[in-house]
Amino acid sequence: MSAENSITVDVVSDVVCPWCFIGQKRLDKAIAAVGDVGVHVRWRPFQLDPTIPQGGMDRRQYMLGKFGSEERIRQIHTRIEPLGEAEGIHFAFGAIKVAPNTLDAHRVIRWAGAAGEDVQNRLVRRLFQLNFEEGADLGDYAVLAEAAREADMDASVVETLLPTDADVDAVRNEIATASRMGITGVPCFLLEGKYAVMGAQDADTLADAIRQVAQAKARGELETAG
C-alpha cells in the first residue's frame, strides 16, 4: 500500500465512553469498506471526567450524581444498548461497579502505541470489552497489566511503570491539546490531522470521509500529517 493511498486516523476517545466503543466498531467497518485505502489508526487520550479520584468512585452513586435519577440512567442505557447490539457489543452496564479515573488506562494505551499500531488497537478493544461487557475496573493496575499482556505487551514493564509518574504529564498534555483544538466530546476522528469527524458516526459516513481525504491526499492537496 503506497503512502499516497494511505491515511492516518487519530481517534480521540475515552475507554469509559460507550459512544467511543460504538465508534470503534463502526470505524472497523469503515476501514473494511475502503479496502483500497491503507488506514493507520492511532488512539489519543480524552477524559470524560478527570476529577474522579484515582481510586475511582461507586458507579451507581456517580451516575446518580451526574444524571439525577435511576429513571434517567435507565433511559440512557436503554437508548445505547440496541445501538451496541447492532455493532456486536453486549453492554452490561449493571456489571460496572466502579467509575474509574482513566488517566492510567491512557498511559498504558500510549505505551501500547510505542509497541506498534496493532498492539495499541488490540489493547483499546480489550479495555472497551473489559469495562462495558465484563464490568472490570479500568483503574485497577492488575486489570490494566493483564489487558496489556493479552495485547502482547510486556506486562512486567507495565506493572513496573504504572505505580510511577511515567508519562502522566505527556498524557495530560495530549488531553489539553485536544481541548485547545476545540474537542469537547468524544469520539472524534481526526483524518490526516486536518479533518474532524465528530461523534460515533455510522460506518458509511466514516468510510466516505476516509475516501475523500485519501483522494485529496493522492492529488497532492494535503501535506502529510506528522
Backbone torsions as a table, in degrees:
resi	resn	phi	psi	omega
1	MET	NA	120.6	-177.3
2	SER	-73.4	157.0	178.9
3	ALA	-62.7	-29.6	-178.5
4	GLU	-70.8	-21.1	-178.8
5	ASN	-112.3	37.9	177.4
6	SER	-142.7	151.4	177.0
7	ILE	-138.2	161.4	176.9
8	THR	-106.4	133.5	175.5
9	VAL	-116.4	115.7	173.9
10	ASP	-93.6	119.5	-179.0
11	VAL	-101.5	110.9	176.0
12	VAL	-86.7	119.3	-173.2
13	SER	-156.5	169.7	172.5
14	ASP	-128.2	139.2	-173.9
15	VAL	-73.7	-5.8	173.7
16	VAL	-106.3	16.2	178.0
17	CYS	-99.7	111.9	-178.5
18	PRO	-61.9	-33.6	178.2
19	TRP	-66.7	-28.7	177.5
20	CYS	-70.2	-37.0	176.0
21	PHE	-63.6	-46.1	176.6
22	ILE	-61.2	-42.5	179.1
23	GLY	-61.7	-37.3	178.8
24	GLN	-63.3	-43.5	179.6
25	LYS	-64.5	-40.8	-179.7
26	ARG	-69.9	-34.9	175.9
27	LEU	-63.4	-41.2	176.9
28	ASP	-56.5	-44.3	179.0
29	LYS	-64.0	-41.1	-179.5
30	ALA	-63.6	-42.5	-179.8
31	ILE	-63.6	-40.5	178.3
32	ALA	-63.8	-30.8	-177.4
33	ALA	-77.9	-18.9	-179.9
34	VAL	-113.9	56.4	-174.0
35	GLY	-59.2	-20.8	179.9
36	ASP	-84.8	-3.5	179.4
37	VAL	-113.6	127.8	175.0
38	GLY	-80.2	121.4	-177.6
39	VAL	-113.6	118.8	178.7
40	HIS	-102.8	119.4	-174.6
41	VAL	-103.1	132.3	173.7
42	ARG	-126.3	135.5	-178.0
43	TRP	-98.4	127.1	-177.0
44	ARG	-114.5	146.6	-172.4
45	PRO	-81.1	149.3	172.7
46	PHE	-154.0	143.8	175.9
47	GLN	-119.0	119.5	176.8
48	LEU	-61.8	-35.6	179.0
49	ASP	-147.9	91.4	179.6
50	PRO	-72.4	-6.8	-177.9
51	THR	-82.9	-10.5	177.2
52	ILE	-63.0	132.5	-179.1
53	PRO	-63.8	159.8	-175.2
54	GLN	-57.6	-35.5	179.8
55	GLY	-76.4	-3.9	-179.6
56	GLY	83.4	178.8	180.0
57	MET	-136.0	157.7	172.9
58	ASP	-59.4	122.1	-172.0
59	ARG	-65.7	-40.0	-178.9
60	ARG	-60.8	-46.7	178.8
61	GLN	-64.7	-38.1	178.9
62	TYR	-62.9	-46.2	-178.6
63	MET	-66.4	-38.0	176.8
64	LEU	-63.5	-40.8	178.4
65	GLY	-65.1	-31.1	-177.2
66	LYS	-84.1	-40.3	-172.0
67	PHE	-112.3	-11.1	168.9
68	GLY	94.0	-28.1	-177.6
69	SER	-157.6	156.7	176.5
70	GLU	-63.0	-36.5	-178.6
71	GLU	-63.3	-43.2	179.3
72	ARG	-64.4	-39.6	178.1
73	ILE	-63.4	-43.9	178.8
74	ARG	-60.4	-41.4	179.1
75	GLN	-60.8	-42.8	179.9
76	ILE	-63.6	-47.2	-179.4
77	HIS	-65.0	-39.5	-179.2
78	THR	-65.0	-31.4	177.9
79	ARG	-72.2	-39.1	-173.1
80	ILE	-80.6	-36.6	-171.9
81	GLU	-55.6	-48.4	-179.6
82	PRO	-67.1	-30.9	176.4
83	LEU	-65.4	-38.0	176.4
84	GLY	-65.8	-46.1	-179.8
85	GLU	-56.6	-37.8	179.3
86	ALA	-63.5	-22.4	179.8
87	GLU	-105.3	8.5	179.4
88	GLY	83.8	16.9	178.6
89	ILE	-100.9	131.2	178.3
90	HIS	-109.3	82.6	-178.1
91	PHE	-59.8	129.8	177.6
92	ALA	-122.3	66.2	-174.5
93	PHE	-58.5	-34.6	-179.0
94	GLY	-66.2	-19.8	-178.9
95	ALA	-83.7	-13.2	-177.2
96	ILE	-82.6	111.5	-176.3
97	LYS	-98.3	-23.0	-175.2
98	VAL	-121.9	133.0	168.3
99	ALA	-93.0	105.7	-172.8
100	PRO	-88.7	159.4	163.1
101	ASN	-81.8	127.3	-170.5
102	THR	-94.7	8.6	-178.3
103	LEU	-57.8	-44.5	-178.7
104	ASP	-66.9	-37.5	176.4
105	ALA	-60.4	-40.0	179.3
106	HIS	-68.8	-30.9	175.0
107	ARG	-63.1	-43.6	179.8
108	VAL	-66.1	-39.0	176.8
109	ILE	-61.5	-39.5	177.7
110	ARG	-62.4	-44.8	178.8
111	TRP	-64.9	-35.5	177.3
112	ALA	-63.1	-37.1	178.4
113	GLY	-61.4	-35.3	177.8
114	ALA	-68.4	-24.2	179.7
115	ALA	-85.3	-12.7	177.5
116	GLY	134.8	153.7	-177.7
117	GLU	-59.4	-44.3	-178.9
118	ASP	-64.8	-39.7	179.3
119	VAL	-62.2	-46.0	-179.5
120	GLN	-63.4	-41.4	178.6
121	ASN	-63.2	-41.6	178.2
122	ARG	-62.8	-42.6	-178.4
123	LEU	-63.9	-46.9	-178.3
124	VAL	-60.6	-44.1	178.6
125	ARG	-59.8	-42.5	-178.7
126	ARG	-66.5	-39.2	179.4
127	LEU	-65.0	-41.2	175.4
128	PHE	-58.7	-47.2	-179.4
129	GLN	-60.9	-46.5	-178.3
130	LEU	-58.1	-45.6	-177.2
131	ASN	-70.7	-53.2	-167.9
132	PHE	-89.6	-25.8	-177.8
133	GLU	-107.0	-20.5	-177.2
134	GLU	-120.0	-7.1	176.3
135	GLY	68.3	25.2	-180.0
136	ALA	-76.4	156.7	-179.6
137	ASP	-91.3	108.0	-177.5
138	LEU	-76.4	2.4	171.9
139	GLY	-95.1	-4.7	-177.3
140	ASP	-84.6	122.0	-177.9
141	TYR	-58.3	-37.7	-179.0
142	ALA	-64.9	-39.3	177.8
143	VAL	-64.4	-44.2	-179.5
144	LEU	-65.6	-41.0	-179.7
145	ALA	-66.2	-40.1	178.7
146	GLU	-67.0	-38.9	176.0
147	ALA	-62.3	-40.0	177.3
148	ALA	-61.7	-43.2	178.9
149	ARG	-61.1	-44.0	-179.3
150	GLU	-65.7	-24.5	178.6
151	ALA	-89.4	7.0	178.8
152	ASP	73.7	26.9	170.8
153	MET	-87.9	167.7	174.0
154	ASP	-82.9	98.5	-173.4
155	ALA	-64.0	-29.5	-179.6
156	SER	-65.9	-35.3	176.0
157	VAL	-67.3	-43.0	178.7
158	VAL	-60.7	-44.5	179.4
159	GLU	-61.2	-35.1	180.0
160	THR	-73.4	-38.7	-174.7
161	LEU	-80.5	-33.2	-173.4
162	LEU	-56.0	-43.0	-179.0
163	PRO	-71.9	-7.1	179.6
164	THR	-95.6	-178.5	176.7
165	ASP	-93.6	15.8	-176.9
166	ALA	-55.2	121.9	175.4
167	ASP	65.9	11.2	174.9
168	VAL	-60.3	-48.9	-179.0
169	ASP	-65.5	-38.1	-179.0
170	ALA	-62.6	-42.9	179.6
171	VAL	-67.5	-43.7	178.9
172	ARG	-62.2	-36.6	178.3
173	ASN	-66.2	-38.4	177.6
174	GLU	-64.7	-41.1	178.4
175	ILE	-63.2	-40.9	178.5
176	ALA	-64.8	-36.9	177.7
177	THR	-62.9	-42.9	178.0
178	ALA	-60.3	-41.0	178.9
179	SER	-63.1	-42.3	179.4
180	ARG	-65.1	-27.8	178.0
181	MET	-76.9	-6.4	178.8
182	GLY	94.2	10.6	178.6
183	ILE	-81.7	113.8	-178.8
184	THR	-115.8	-9.3	178.9
185	GLY	-144.6	157.1	-178.2
186	VAL	-132.7	156.9	7.9
187	PRO	-78.4	156.3	171.6
188	CYS	-132.0	125.6	-179.2
189	PHE	-103.9	115.8	179.4
190	LEU	-101.7	114.9	-177.2
191	LEU	-96.2	121.3	-177.8
192	GLU	53.7	26.0	177.5
193	GLY	68.3	9.9	-173.3
194	LYS	-124.3	-35.6	-174.8
195	TYR	-116.2	130.8	-176.7
196	ALA	-108.9	132.7	170.5
197	VAL	-112.0	114.3	-173.6
198	MET	-93.0	139.6	174.0
199	GLY	84.1	170.9	-179.1
200	ALA	-81.2	71.0	-178.9
201	GLN	-66.8	158.8	179.6
202	ASP	-68.6	162.8	-174.1
203	ALA	-60.2	-37.4	-179.1
204	ASP	-63.8	-40.5	178.7
205	THR	-63.8	-44.3	178.2
206	LEU	-64.3	-42.6	-179.9
207	ALA	-62.3	-42.6	178.8
208	ASP	-61.5	-43.0	179.5
209	ALA	-63.4	-42.4	179.0
210	ILE	-61.5	-46.0	-180.0
211	ARG	-61.2	-45.6	-176.9
212	GLN	-63.4	-43.0	-179.6
213	VAL	-69.2	-39.0	178.4
214	ALA	-62.9	-40.8	179.2
215	GLN	-66.4	-41.2	178.0
216	ALA	-63.8	-39.5	178.3
217	LYS	-64.9	-42.3	-179.7
218	ALA	-63.4	-31.0	178.7
219	ARG	-81.6	-1.1	179.4
220	GLY	80.4	18.7	-177.9
221	GLU	-88.3	-5.1	179.0
222	LEU	-122.9	145.8	167.2
223	GLU	-82.0	145.7	-179.5
224	THR	-64.2	133.0	178.7
225	ALA	-68.9	147.1	179.9
226	GLY	-83.7	NA	NA
